[in-house]
Structure formats: structure tokens, C-alpha cells
Amino acid sequence: MSLKGRKIAVLMEDDYYEKEIAYYEHRFPEEGAELHFLTRLWGKPSLTFHGHEWKAPLEVSESFENLDDAALAAFSAIIVPSGMVADRLRYTEDAKKIPPAAEFLRRAFANKNILKGIICHGLWLTAPVPNLVKGRRVTVHNNLIGDAKAYGAVYADEDLVDDGDLITARTGNHCHLLARAIIERLKSAR
């Protein structure tokens, strides 16, 4: 229970990879960390999202939209998961504005004390704010190598890449590697 008192957030939307989210639901609390699922609630008290393969439901009742800087800084890590979550989160009603989830991620990147974990297709959330990954070493799903390079990131053909406060993993099936890297980093920071 060495991560007692640490908070880890996973951004959520529909079409998530069930195996990845189920792993986080067990692994982080096993270490004593508080796990929070954050989304854009659209003024509702909660939303139920469904997984990609089995349509498993997951109810989320916490929003990233109204978190001030102090509340954001209370998180030790923010994870952008695999699946189509990032694509759905980059929706914005006003094409002239950065999508709220991308703005939240930009704020997280501004705080070097918060670990950012991005896995597989999660890198799509940086499309509206590519400067977040420009010049950074990353790995992504093979389908997104061109995207990573277009964002100015330095693609590494590895299953896990640790680039300071940014840790990336290739696919949802590498969630155990991402979780372990985040856990080890947070343990060593104590």
C-alpha cells in the first residue's frame, strides 16, 4: 500500500477497451492509490459509457471541466486510455476553441509534477495541442505512427517509452507496462 494518499485519474468516454480499464480498476487500488474516472458530464450528474468489445457499462460521475489548478495538482497521474476514448473526448462545439478535454490535458502537461500516461490511440487527444508532445519520445499503436510524427513527436518502436513526466505505451494490451511504470515512478518519488 505504498501509494496511499495518491490520486490517479483516467479520462473516460464511450468505446473504451474493457481489459485495460478493468486492469486499472484493480491494479492501482491494490497499491493503495485512489482511482478516479473523469469525463465531460455535459451538465448531468453521471454518464454511463460502454466498452468497445463487450459493451460493458461504466458509470462516471466526476468531471474534469471544473477542476481548478489546486484540484488538478492533487492528482499524481493522469491517464489517457486506449480505444476510441481520445477521439470522442476531442469533440468541441466551437471549432475555434480547443476541446475541453484537450485543454484539461494541456493544463496537466503544464504541471511537471503530474505524470501523464498515454496509451495506444490516446495520443489523439494531443492533436489539438500537438506542442505537448513535440520533440518528446513516444510510442503509439502502429496505426498512429504517422500521427505521432505529424505532431512533432519522436516515435520509438518500443512497447513502453518513459520520457520524464510523459510515459506512453503501444497498445491497450500493454496497460500492465504503463501501470507498472507509473506505480514505480510514484513509489520512487516518495
mmCIF file of the C-alpha atoms, coordinates in Angstrom:
data_MODEL
# 
_entry.id   MODEL 
# 
loop_
_atom_site.group_PDB 
_atom_site.id 
_atom_site.type_symbol 
_atom_site.label_atom_id 
_atom_site.label_alt_id 
_atom_site.label_comp_id 
_atom_site.label_asym_id 
_atom_site.label_entity_id 
_atom_site.label_seq_id 
_atom_site.pdbx_PDB_ins_code 
_atom_site.Cartn_x 
_atom_site.Cartn_y 
_atom_site.Cartn_z 
_atom_site.occupancy 
_atom_site.B_iso_or_equiv 
_atom_site.pdbx_formal_charge 
_atom_site.auth_seq_id 
_atom_site.auth_comp_id 
_atom_site.auth_asym_id 
_atom_site.auth_atom_id 
_atom_site.pdbx_PDB_model_num 
ATOM 1   C CA . MET A 1 1   ? 0.000   0.000  0.000   1.00 0.00 ? 1   MET A CA 1 
ATOM 2   C CA . SER A 1 2   ? 2.831   2.376  -0.774  1.00 0.00 ? 2   SER A CA 1 
ATOM 3   C CA . LEU A 1 3   ? 0.677   4.720  -2.888  1.00 0.00 ? 3   LEU A CA 1 
ATOM 4   C CA . LYS A 1 4   ? -1.734  5.534  -0.074  1.00 0.00 ? 4   LYS A CA 1 
ATOM 5   C CA . GLY A 1 5   ? -2.900  9.120  -0.465  1.00 0.00 ? 5   GLY A CA 1 
ATOM 6   C CA . ARG A 1 6   ? -2.022  9.256  -4.184  1.00 0.00 ? 6   ARG A CA 1 
ATOM 7   C CA . LYS A 1 7   ? -4.742  10.017 -6.717  1.00 0.00 ? 7   LYS A CA 1 
ATOM 8   C CA . ILE A 1 8   ? -4.706  8.706  -10.283 1.00 0.00 ? 8   ILE A CA 1 
ATOM 9   C CA . ALA A 1 9   ? -7.212  9.837  -12.914 1.00 0.00 ? 9   ALA A CA 1 
ATOM 10  C CA . VAL A 1 10  ? -8.257  8.030  -16.076 1.00 0.00 ? 10  VAL A CA 1 
ATOM 11  C CA . LEU A 1 11  ? -10.095 10.081 -18.693 1.00 0.00 ? 11  LEU A CA 1 
ATOM 12  C CA . MET A 1 12  ? -13.198 8.268  -19.932 1.00 0.00 ? 12  MET A CA 1 
ATOM 13  C CA . GLU A 1 13  ? -15.659 8.186  -22.792 1.00 0.00 ? 13  GLU A CA 1 
ATOM 14  C CA . ASP A 1 14  ? -17.519 5.589  -24.822 1.00 0.00 ? 14  ASP A CA 1 
ATOM 15  C CA . ASP A 1 15  ? -15.758 2.824  -26.734 1.00 0.00 ? 15  ASP A CA 1 
ATOM 16  C CA . TYR A 1 16  ? -13.086 2.118  -24.112 1.00 0.00 ? 16  TYR A CA 1 
ATOM 17  C CA . TYR A 1 17  ? -11.003 -1.076 -24.041 1.00 0.00 ? 17  TYR A CA 1 
ATOM 18  C CA . GLU A 1 18  ? -12.548 -3.116 -21.232 1.00 0.00 ? 18  GLU A CA 1 
ATOM 19  C CA . LYS A 1 19  ? -9.472  -5.198 -20.372 1.00 0.00 ? 19  LYS A CA 1 
ATOM 20  C CA . GLU A 1 20  ? -7.358  -2.070 -19.885 1.00 0.00 ? 20  GLU A CA 1 
ATOM 21  C CA . ILE A 1 21  ? -9.865  -0.278 -17.661 1.00 0.00 ? 21  ILE A CA 1 
ATOM 22  C CA . ALA A 1 22  ? -10.538 -3.443 -15.616 1.00 0.00 ? 22  ALA A CA 1 
ATOM 23  C CA . TYR A 1 23  ? -6.801  -3.783 -15.047 1.00 0.00 ? 23  TYR A CA 1 
ATOM 24  C CA . TYR A 1 24  ? -6.528  -0.202 -13.749 1.00 0.00 ? 24  TYR A CA 1 
ATOM 25  C CA . GLU A 1 25  ? -9.606  -0.712 -11.540 1.00 0.00 ? 25  GLU A CA 1 
ATOM 26  C CA . HIS A 1 26  ? -7.737  -3.446 -9.690  1.00 0.00 ? 26  HIS A CA 1 
ATOM 27  C CA . ARG A 1 27  ? -4.037  -2.610 -10.014 1.00 0.00 ? 27  ARG A CA 1 
ATOM 28  C CA . PHE A 1 28  ? -3.904  0.977  -8.763  1.00 0.00 ? 28  PHE A CA 1 
ATOM 29  C CA . PRO A 1 29  ? -6.111  0.401  -5.689  1.00 0.00 ? 29  PRO A CA 1 
ATOM 30  C CA . GLU A 1 30  ? -4.034  -2.708 -4.963  1.00 0.00 ? 30  GLU A CA 1 
ATOM 31  C CA . GLU A 1 31  ? -1.134  -0.292 -4.396  1.00 0.00 ? 31  GLU A CA 1 
ATOM 32  C CA . GLY A 1 32  ? -3.304  1.954  -2.213  1.00 0.00 ? 32  GLY A CA 1 
ATOM 33  C CA . ALA A 1 33  ? -3.932  4.669  -4.813  1.00 0.00 ? 33  ALA A CA 1 
ATOM 34  C CA . GLU A 1 34  ? -7.318  6.331  -5.256  1.00 0.00 ? 34  GLU A CA 1 
ATOM 35  C CA . LEU A 1 35  ? -8.561  5.777  -8.805  1.00 0.00 ? 35  LEU A CA 1 
ATOM 36  C CA . HIS A 1 36  ? -10.835 8.396  -10.355 1.00 0.00 ? 36  HIS A CA 1 
ATOM 37  C CA . PHE A 1 37  ? -12.557 8.281  -13.727 1.00 0.00 ? 37  PHE A CA 1 
ATOM 38  C CA . LEU A 1 38  ? -13.018 11.762 -15.181 1.00 0.00 ? 38  LEU A CA 1 
ATOM 39  C CA . THR A 1 39  ? -15.057 12.870 -18.162 1.00 0.00 ? 39  THR A CA 1 
ATOM 40  C CA . ARG A 1 40  ? -17.112 15.694 -19.558 1.00 0.00 ? 40  ARG A CA 1 
ATOM 41  C CA . LEU A 1 41  ? -20.512 15.286 -17.902 1.00 0.00 ? 41  LEU A CA 1 
ATOM 42  C CA . TRP A 1 42  ? -22.465 17.737 -20.086 1.00 0.00 ? 42  TRP A CA 1 
ATOM 43  C CA . GLY A 1 43  ? -24.328 19.066 -17.034 1.00 0.00 ? 43  GLY A CA 1 
ATOM 44  C CA . LYS A 1 44  ? -25.519 15.619 -15.945 1.00 0.00 ? 44  LYS A CA 1 
ATOM 45  C CA . PRO A 1 45  ? -24.738 14.040 -12.548 1.00 0.00 ? 45  PRO A CA 1 
ATOM 46  C CA . SER A 1 46  ? -23.258 10.970 -14.251 1.00 0.00 ? 46  SER A CA 1 
ATOM 47  C CA . LEU A 1 47  ? -22.884 9.242  -17.595 1.00 0.00 ? 47  LEU A CA 1 
ATOM 48  C CA . THR A 1 48  ? -22.654 5.559  -18.430 1.00 0.00 ? 48  THR A CA 1 
ATOM 49  C CA . PHE A 1 49  ? -20.083 4.617  -21.042 1.00 0.00 ? 49  PHE A CA 1 
ATOM 50  C CA . HIS A 1 50  ? -19.794 1.297  -22.833 1.00 0.00 ? 50  HIS A CA 1 
ATOM 51  C CA . GLY A 1 51  ? -16.747 -0.697 -23.757 1.00 0.00 ? 51  GLY A CA 1 
ATOM 52  C CA . HIS A 1 52  ? -15.577 -1.489 -27.259 1.00 0.00 ? 52  HIS A CA 1 
ATOM 53  C CA . GLU A 1 53  ? -15.767 -5.280 -27.311 1.00 0.00 ? 53  GLU A CA 1 
ATOM 54  C CA . TRP A 1 54  ? -18.392 -6.442 -24.808 1.00 0.00 ? 54  TRP A CA 1 
ATOM 55  C CA . LYS A 1 55  ? -20.261 -3.139 -24.374 1.00 0.00 ? 55  LYS A CA 1 
ATOM 56  C CA . ALA A 1 56  ? -19.588 -3.387 -20.628 1.00 0.00 ? 56  ALA A CA 1 
ATOM 57  C CA . PRO A 1 57  ? -21.071 -0.365 -18.824 1.00 0.00 ? 57  PRO A CA 1 
ATOM 58  C CA . LEU A 1 58  ? -19.025 2.002  -16.664 1.00 0.00 ? 58  LEU A CA 1 
ATOM 59  C CA . GLU A 1 59  ? -20.707 4.839  -14.814 1.00 0.00 ? 59  GLU A CA 1 
ATOM 60  C CA . VAL A 1 60  ? -18.653 8.009  -14.391 1.00 0.00 ? 60  VAL A CA 1 
ATOM 61  C CA . SER A 1 61  ? -19.740 10.816 -12.080 1.00 0.00 ? 61  SER A CA 1 
ATOM 62  C CA . GLU A 1 62  ? -16.624 13.009 -11.901 1.00 0.00 ? 62  GLU A CA 1 
ATOM 63  C CA . SER A 1 63  ? -15.869 15.797 -14.359 1.00 0.00 ? 63  SER A CA 1 
ATOM 64  C CA . PHE A 1 64  ? -12.542 17.308 -15.372 1.00 0.00 ? 64  PHE A CA 1 
ATOM 65  C CA . GLU A 1 65  ? -14.259 20.501 -16.534 1.00 0.00 ? 65  GLU A CA 1 
ATOM 66  C CA . ASN A 1 66  ? -14.436 22.376 -13.253 1.00 0.00 ? 66  ASN A CA 1 
ATOM 67  C CA . LEU A 1 67  ? -11.196 21.236 -11.650 1.00 0.00 ? 67  LEU A CA 1 
ATOM 68  C CA . ASP A 1 68  ? -9.183  24.250 -10.591 1.00 0.00 ? 68  ASP A CA 1 
ATOM 69  C CA . ASP A 1 69  ? -5.378  24.162 -10.529 1.00 0.00 ? 69  ASP A CA 1 
ATOM 70  C CA . ALA A 1 70  ? -5.252  23.009 -6.897  1.00 0.00 ? 70  ALA A CA 1 
ATOM 71  C CA . ALA A 1 71  ? -7.645  20.121 -7.559  1.00 0.00 ? 71  ALA A CA 1 
ATOM 72  C CA . LEU A 1 72  ? -5.693  19.150 -10.677 1.00 0.00 ? 72  LEU A CA 1 
ATOM 73  C CA . ALA A 1 73  ? -2.402  19.264 -8.748  1.00 0.00 ? 73  ALA A CA 1 
ATOM 74  C CA . ALA A 1 74  ? -3.866  16.776 -6.241  1.00 0.00 ? 74  ALA A CA 1 
ATOM 75  C CA . PHE A 1 75  ? -3.556  14.087 -8.929  1.00 0.00 ? 75  PHE A CA 1 
ATOM 76  C CA . SER A 1 76  ? -0.254  12.233 -9.149  1.00 0.00 ? 76  SER A CA 1 
ATOM 77  C CA . ALA A 1 77  ? -1.025  10.851 -12.620 1.00 0.00 ? 77  ALA A CA 1 
ATOM 78  C CA . ILE A 1 78  ? -3.477  11.425 -15.470 1.00 0.00 ? 78  ILE A CA 1 
ATOM 79  C CA . ILE A 1 79  ? -4.010  8.601  -17.962 1.00 0.00 ? 79  ILE A CA 1 
ATOM 80  C CA . VAL A 1 80  ? -5.460  8.883  -21.458 1.00 0.00 ? 80  VAL A CA 1 
ATOM 81  C CA . PRO A 1 81  ? -6.531  5.311  -22.217 1.00 0.00 ? 81  PRO A CA 1 
ATOM 82  C CA . SER A 1 82  ? -6.699  3.345  -25.449 1.00 0.00 ? 82  SER A CA 1 
ATOM 83  C CA . GLY A 1 83  ? -9.750  2.617  -27.576 1.00 0.00 ? 83  GLY A CA 1 
ATOM 84  C CA . MET A 1 84  ? -11.749 5.457  -29.075 1.00 0.00 ? 84  MET A CA 1 
ATOM 85  C CA . VAL A 1 85  ? -11.853 7.443  -25.810 1.00 0.00 ? 85  VAL A CA 1 
ATOM 86  C CA . ALA A 1 86  ? -9.461  10.160 -27.011 1.00 0.00 ? 86  ALA A CA 1 
ATOM 87  C CA . ASP A 1 87  ? -11.258 10.567 -30.326 1.00 0.00 ? 87  ASP A CA 1 
ATOM 88  C CA . ARG A 1 88  ? -14.574 11.093 -28.550 1.00 0.00 ? 88  ARG A CA 1 
ATOM 89  C CA . LEU A 1 89  ? -13.017 13.421 -25.965 1.00 0.00 ? 89  LEU A CA 1 
ATOM 90  C CA . ARG A 1 90  ? -11.625 15.755 -28.615 1.00 0.00 ? 90  ARG A CA 1 
ATOM 91  C CA . TYR A 1 91  ? -15.091 16.899 -29.617 1.00 0.00 ? 91  TYR A CA 1 
ATOM 92  C CA . THR A 1 92  ? -15.739 20.629 -29.320 1.00 0.00 ? 92  THR A CA 1 
ATOM 93  C CA . GLU A 1 93  ? -18.870 22.601 -30.097 1.00 0.00 ? 93  GLU A CA 1 
ATOM 94  C CA . ASP A 1 94  ? -16.788 25.596 -31.182 1.00 0.00 ? 94  ASP A CA 1 
ATOM 95  C CA . ALA A 1 95  ? -14.170 24.733 -33.803 1.00 0.00 ? 95  ALA A CA 1 
ATOM 96  C CA . LYS A 1 96  ? -12.282 27.921 -32.856 1.00 0.00 ? 96  LYS A CA 1 
ATOM 97  C CA . LYS A 1 97  ? -11.677 26.615 -29.329 1.00 0.00 ? 97  LYS A CA 1 
ATOM 98  C CA . ILE A 1 98  ? -9.520  23.808 -28.010 1.00 0.00 ? 98  ILE A CA 1 
ATOM 99  C CA . PRO A 1 99  ? -11.752 20.889 -26.934 1.00 0.00 ? 99  PRO A CA 1 
ATOM 100 C CA . PRO A 1 100 ? -12.305 20.899 -23.155 1.00 0.00 ? 100 PRO A CA 1 
ATOM 101 C CA . ALA A 1 101 ? -10.524 17.553 -22.681 1.00 0.00 ? 101 ALA A CA 1 
ATOM 102 C CA . ALA A 1 102 ? -7.503  18.735 -24.686 1.00 0.00 ? 102 ALA A CA 1 
ATOM 103 C CA . GLU A 1 103 ? -7.437  21.922 -22.616 1.00 0.00 ? 103 GLU A CA 1 
ATOM 104 C CA . PHE A 1 104 ? -7.518  19.811 -19.449 1.00 0.00 ? 104 PHE A CA 1 
ATOM 105 C CA . LEU A 1 105 ? -4.606  17.744 -20.789 1.00 0.00 ? 105 LEU A CA 1 
ATOM 106 C CA . ARG A 1 106 ? -2.707  20.945 -21.631 1.00 0.00 ? 106 ARG A CA 1 
ATOM 107 C CA . ARG A 1 107 ? -3.128  22.069 -18.022 1.00 0.00 ? 107 ARG A CA 1 
ATOM 108 C CA . ALA A 1 108 ? -1.893  18.677 -16.781 1.00 0.00 ? 108 ALA A CA 1 
ATOM 109 C CA . PHE A 1 109 ? 1.177   18.907 -19.019 1.00 0.00 ? 109 PHE A CA 1 
ATOM 110 C CA . ALA A 1 110 ? 1.923   22.364 -17.589 1.00 0.00 ? 110 ALA A CA 1 
ATOM 111 C CA . ASN A 1 111 ? 2.390   20.725 -14.175 1.00 0.00 ? 111 ASN A CA 1 
ATOM 112 C CA . LYS A 1 112 ? 5.588   18.652 -14.355 1.00 0.00 ? 112 LYS A CA 1 
ATOM 113 C CA . ASN A 1 113 ? 4.736   17.024 -11.008 1.00 0.00 ? 113 ASN A CA 1 
ATOM 114 C CA . ILE A 1 114 ? 1.813   15.179 -12.609 1.00 0.00 ? 114 ILE A CA 1 
ATOM 115 C CA . LEU A 1 115 ? 2.737   12.046 -14.541 1.00 0.00 ? 115 LEU A CA 1 
ATOM 116 C CA . LYS A 1 116 ? 0.971   11.791 -17.876 1.00 0.00 ? 116 LYS A CA 1 
ATOM 117 C CA . GLY A 1 117 ? 0.279   8.303  -19.186 1.00 0.00 ? 117 GLY A CA 1 
ATOM 118 C CA . ILE A 1 118 ? -0.900  7.955  -22.774 1.00 0.00 ? 118 ILE A CA 1 
ATOM 119 C CA . ILE A 1 119 ? -1.577  4.572  -24.287 1.00 0.00 ? 119 ILE A CA 1 
ATOM 120 C CA . CYS A 1 120 ? -2.299  3.438  -27.841 1.00 0.00 ? 120 CYS A CA 1 
ATOM 121 C CA . HIS A 1 121 ? -4.825  5.739  -29.562 1.00 0.00 ? 121 HIS A CA 1 
ATOM 122 C CA . GLY A 1 122 ? -4.820  8.068  -26.534 1.00 0.00 ? 122 GLY A CA 1 
ATOM 123 C CA . LEU A 1 123 ? -2.311  10.250 -28.370 1.00 0.00 ? 123 LEU A CA 1 
ATOM 124 C CA . TRP A 1 124 ? -5.215  11.534 -30.489 1.00 0.00 ? 124 TRP A CA 1 
ATOM 125 C CA . LEU A 1 125 ? -6.173  13.802 -27.594 1.00 0.00 ? 125 LEU A CA 1 
ATOM 126 C CA . THR A 1 126 ? -2.993  15.801 -28.245 1.00 0.00 ? 126 THR A CA 1 
ATOM 127 C CA . ALA A 1 127 ? -3.989  16.544 -31.873 1.00 0.00 ? 127 ALA A CA 1 
ATOM 128 C CA . PRO A 1 128 ? -5.488  19.962 -30.951 1.00 0.00 ? 128 PRO A CA 1 
ATOM 129 C CA . VAL A 1 129 ? -2.410  20.759 -28.806 1.00 0.00 ? 129 VAL A CA 1 
ATOM 130 C CA . PRO A 1 130 ? 0.489   18.983 -30.567 1.00 0.00 ? 130 PRO A CA 1 
ATOM 131 C CA . ASN A 1 131 ? 3.092   21.141 -28.841 1.00 0.00 ? 131 ASN A CA 1 
ATOM 132 C CA . LEU A 1 132 ? 2.531   18.929 -25.777 1.00 0.00 ? 132 LEU A CA 1 
ATOM 133 C CA . VAL A 1 133 ? 4.351   16.045 -27.453 1.00 0.00 ? 133 VAL A CA 1 
ATOM 134 C CA . LYS A 1 134 ? 6.523   17.923 -29.936 1.00 0.00 ? 134 LYS A CA 1 
ATOM 135 C CA . GLY A 1 135 ? 10.111  16.726 -29.513 1.00 0.00 ? 135 GLY A CA 1 
ATOM 136 C CA . ARG A 1 136 ? 9.090   14.118 -26.921 1.00 0.00 ? 136 ARG A CA 1 
ATOM 137 C CA . ARG A 1 137 ? 9.846   10.388 -27.272 1.00 0.00 ? 137 ARG A CA 1 
ATOM 138 C CA . VAL A 1 138 ? 6.618   8.401  -27.540 1.00 0.00 ? 138 VAL A CA 1 
ATOM 139 C CA . THR A 1 139 ? 5.265   5.067  -28.633 1.00 0.00 ? 139 THR A CA 1 
ATOM 140 C CA . VAL A 1 140 ? 1.801   4.538  -30.061 1.00 0.00 ? 140 VAL A CA 1 
ATOM 141 C CA . HIS A 1 141 ? -0.284  1.926  -31.831 1.00 0.00 ? 141 HIS A CA 1 
ATOM 142 C CA . ASN A 1 142 ? 1.171   1.163  -35.260 1.00 0.00 ? 142 ASN A CA 1 
ATOM 143 C CA . ASN A 1 143 ? -1.831  2.909  -36.858 1.00 0.00 ? 143 ASN A CA 1 
ATOM 144 C CA . LEU A 1 144 ? -0.801  6.199  -35.222 1.00 0.00 ? 144 LEU A CA 1 
ATOM 145 C CA . ILE A 1 145 ? 2.906   6.358  -36.046 1.00 0.00 ? 145 ILE A CA 1 
ATOM 146 C CA . GLY A 1 146 ? 2.170   8.942  -38.766 1.00 0.00 ? 146 GLY A CA 1 
ATOM 147 C CA . ASP A 1 147 ? 0.045   10.948 -36.342 1.00 0.00 ? 147 ASP A CA 1 
ATOM 148 C CA . ALA A 1 148 ? 2.819   10.977 -33.744 1.00 0.00 ? 148 ALA A CA 1 
ATOM 149 C CA . LYS A 1 149 ? 5.322   12.196 -36.315 1.00 0.00 ? 149 LYS A CA 1 
ATOM 150 C CA . ALA A 1 150 ? 2.863   14.820 -37.614 1.00 0.00 ? 150 ALA A CA 1 
ATOM 151 C CA . TYR A 1 151 ? 2.533   16.142 -34.044 1.00 0.00 ? 151 TYR A CA 1 
ATOM 152 C CA . GLY A 1 152 ? 6.318   16.525 -33.944 1.00 0.00 ? 152 GLY A CA 1 
ATOM 153 C CA . ALA A 1 153 ? 6.854   13.658 -31.516 1.00 0.00 ? 153 ALA A CA 1 
ATOM 154 C CA . VAL A 1 154 ? 9.833   11.336 -31.807 1.00 0.00 ? 154 VAL A CA 1 
ATOM 155 C CA . TYR A 1 155 ? 8.410   7.864  -32.392 1.00 0.00 ? 155 TYR A CA 1 
ATOM 156 C CA . ALA A 1 156 ? 10.187  4.971  -30.664 1.00 0.00 ? 156 ALA A CA 1 
ATOM 157 C CA . ASP A 1 157 ? 9.454   1.392  -31.755 1.00 0.00 ? 157 ASP A CA 1 
ATOM 158 C CA . GLU A 1 158 ? 9.083   0.133  -28.180 1.00 0.00 ? 158 GLU A CA 1 
ATOM 159 C CA . ASP A 1 159 ? 6.222   -1.189 -26.071 1.00 0.00 ? 159 ASP A CA 1 
ATOM 160 C CA . LEU A 1 160 ? 6.801   1.430  -23.351 1.00 0.00 ? 160 LEU A CA 1 
ATOM 161 C CA . VAL A 1 161 ? 8.580   4.773  -23.523 1.00 0.00 ? 161 VAL A CA 1 
ATOM 162 C CA . ASP A 1 162 ? 9.460   6.844  -20.471 1.00 0.00 ? 162 ASP A CA 1 
ATOM 163 C CA . ASP A 1 163 ? 10.140  10.483 -21.317 1.00 0.00 ? 163 ASP A CA 1 
ATOM 164 C CA . GLY A 1 164 ? 10.209  12.251 -17.981 1.00 0.00 ? 164 GLY A CA 1 
ATOM 165 C CA . ASP A 1 165 ? 6.695   13.198 -16.908 1.00 0.00 ? 165 ASP A CA 1 
ATOM 166 C CA . LEU A 1 166 ? 5.247   11.507 -20.028 1.00 0.00 ? 166 LEU A CA 1 
ATOM 167 C CA . ILE A 1 167 ? 5.001   7.720  -20.176 1.00 0.00 ? 167 ILE A CA 1 
ATOM 168 C CA . THR A 1 168 ? 3.496   6.104  -23.278 1.00 0.00 ? 168 THR A CA 1 
ATOM 169 C CA . ALA A 1 169 ? 2.579   2.520  -24.132 1.00 0.00 ? 169 ALA A CA 1 
ATOM 170 C CA . ARG A 1 170 ? 1.973   0.981  -27.548 1.00 0.00 ? 170 ARG A CA 1 
ATOM 171 C CA . THR A 1 171 ? -1.439  -0.730 -27.192 1.00 0.00 ? 171 THR A CA 1 
ATOM 172 C CA . GLY A 1 172 ? -4.167  -1.394 -24.657 1.00 0.00 ? 172 GLY A CA 1 
ATOM 173 C CA . ASN A 1 173 ? -2.622  -4.814 -24.163 1.00 0.00 ? 173 ASN A CA 1 
ATOM 174 C CA . HIS A 1 174 ? 0.423   -3.034 -22.721 1.00 0.00 ? 174 HIS A CA 1 
ATOM 175 C CA . CYS A 1 175 ? -1.614  -1.452 -19.910 1.00 0.00 ? 175 CYS A CA 1 
ATOM 176 C CA . HIS A 1 176 ? 0.277   -3.559 -17.365 1.00 0.00 ? 176 HIS A CA 1 
ATOM 177 C CA . LEU A 1 177 ? 3.542   -1.951 -18.518 1.00 0.00 ? 177 LEU A CA 1 
ATOM 178 C CA . LEU A 1 178 ? 2.087   1.554  -18.269 1.00 0.00 ? 178 LEU A CA 1 
ATOM 179 C CA . ALA A 1 179 ? 0.597   0.885  -14.829 1.00 0.00 ? 179 ALA A CA 1 
ATOM 180 C CA . ARG A 1 180 ? 3.838   -0.627 -13.553 1.00 0.00 ? 180 ARG A CA 1 
ATOM 181 C CA . ALA A 1 181 ? 5.887   2.333  -14.822 1.00 0.00 ? 181 ALA A CA 1 
ATOM 182 C CA . ILE A 1 182 ? 3.515   4.819  -13.168 1.00 0.00 ? 182 ILE A CA 1 
ATOM 183 C CA . ILE A 1 183 ? 3.491   2.858  -9.913  1.00 0.00 ? 183 ILE A CA 1 
ATOM 184 C CA . GLU A 1 184 ? 7.284   2.550  -9.833  1.00 0.00 ? 184 GLU A CA 1 
ATOM 185 C CA . ARG A 1 185 ? 7.734   6.259  -10.572 1.00 0.00 ? 185 ARG A CA 1 
ATOM 186 C CA . LEU A 1 186 ? 5.284   7.292  -7.866  1.00 0.00 ? 186 LEU A CA 1 
ATOM 187 C CA . LYS A 1 187 ? 6.895   4.935  -5.350  1.00 0.00 ? 187 LYS A CA 1 
ATOM 188 C CA . SER A 1 188 ? 10.344  6.322  -6.080  1.00 0.00 ? 188 SER A CA 1 
ATOM 189 C CA . ALA A 1 189 ? 9.081   9.892  -5.651  1.00 0.00 ? 189 ALA A CA 1 
ATOM 190 C CA . ARG A 1 190 ? 8.038   9.262  -2.034  1.00 0.00 ? 190 ARG A CA 1 
# 
